[in-house]
Amino acid sequence: MRKEYNKLVRDHIPAIIRKNGLECQAVNLSEIEYRQELRQKLIEEAQEAATANNHDLVIEIADLLEVVDALLKSYGISYNQVRLEQDKKRASKGDFENQTMLLWTEENTSK
């Protein structure tokens, strides 16, 4: 029975599938298609990381970082650029060390 996937996979996956005695079809994407699929993969991996148990979290974060690495390479973005943006945001808005959850806001009508 054929199972449809239509999703971006790691380079060795088709060979692994064939080695396991299954047939498959894979295609190479254009750069535009590849970038779109990387963005979809980013969402997929982030959802898996968000729902992972403590034991599997490191595996899911590694998968997420692999997609981030591919996005950076595809768009020609350096780690240094990302770090600079992180530093700017930390300086202006902080980080997550205080474990702060915003519960609500309200307009101040007493002015």
Buried (B, 14 or more C-beta within 10 A) or exposed (E): EEEEEEEBBEEEEBEEBEEEEEEBEEEEEEEEEBBEBBEEBBEBBBEBBEEBEEEEBEEBBEBBEEBBEBBBEEEEEEEEEEEEEEEEEEEEEEEEEEEEEEEEEEEEEEE
